[in-house]
């Protein structure tokens, strides 16, 4: 029983000490005489709660508290009876969890404090953050095979209620189907028309599409640059000012777009009579014309310069470090641009 008595005495001493300091402060303050001479009693101000703050200050706090460091992941609750119930139990059951966390509580904990905070903060995490829609997660929940982007968008609309869908400001799509881009045979028409239709129908949502095959491997970076150059030329309508600065083969100044990426650019760009010869195949620059809420990203989040220098490039394949320094810097510059800023359509 000695410990509690000691703590109590310590508390009393601390309280007395703080009171003494308070009295010293009041008597030594130059404003003490003025305050006491007014005749009004000096009362201690009670702490102000969050909901007592002005709405402008509360809004600033909400932005700070509900903005995540990175993307948030859309998590679909599993069905209790997969054989008897529909694919999703009910429309509108959408929970947001931190990316790459298997099981954790909802990111917005303020909404569970009381009714007013729920009214003020519900859905703000959808507005302040990028919501990641991983196809692998939807595929697991729906117990299906490959999950292309068109089906991913359809499934997401089923589990996201209209009101919560209206709160979204930015989503990030990633398919787990590498057949959407079959190098060197061009691309599959499935994902891009679905994405274009989604962007046109939902101008309030900024769409980030992560292209599955758009990444750097140690064995070869050819695919990465072929796709990057082809998309840059196609989505930006072959800007001649950028043409020469794009990555190219060393030595003969042949632009990559004029050699390896010919077939991609030709299939992406609008050709005379394209609607007559292949009405189902719409070139990308025509498909995404006027769309300003789409950005296509590689399946990479960072570019490590040391690893980049050890990768292989070209035919015959050789290490990047063996190419001229100026060429290495140009390749690295464009790789960083694509990873950081993505590729947007030309308006």
DAHU-V526297 format. One record per run of one state. SS is the DSSP state (~ for helix, > for strand, _ for the rest). FROM is the first residue (numbers start at 1). TO is the last residue. If there is no record, write none. Layout:
BEGIN
ss = <SS,SS>
from = <FROM,FROM>
to = <TO,TO>
END
This chain:
BEGIN
ss = <_,~,_,~,_,~,_,~,_,>,_,>,_,~,_,~,_,~,_,>,~,_,~,_,~,_,>,_,~,>,_,>,_,~,_,>,_,~,_,~,_,>,_,>,~,_,~,_,~,_,~,_,>,_,~,_,>,_,>,~,_,~,_,>,_>
from = <1,2,29,32,38,50,53,55,66,72,76,95,99,110,113,115,122,124,129,130,135,143,149,160,162,168,170,175,178,181,182,187,188,190,202,206,211,222,236,240,244,248,249,255,256,259,262,269,274,278,284,288,294,298,305,311,312,314,318,320,323,325,342,343,345>
to = <1,28,31,37,49,52,54,65,71,75,94,98,109,112,114,121,123,128,129,134,142,148,159,161,167,169,174,177,180,181,186,187,189,201,205,210,221,235,239,243,247,248,254,255,258,261,268,273,277,283,287,293,297,304,310,311,313,317,319,322,324,341,342,344,347>
END
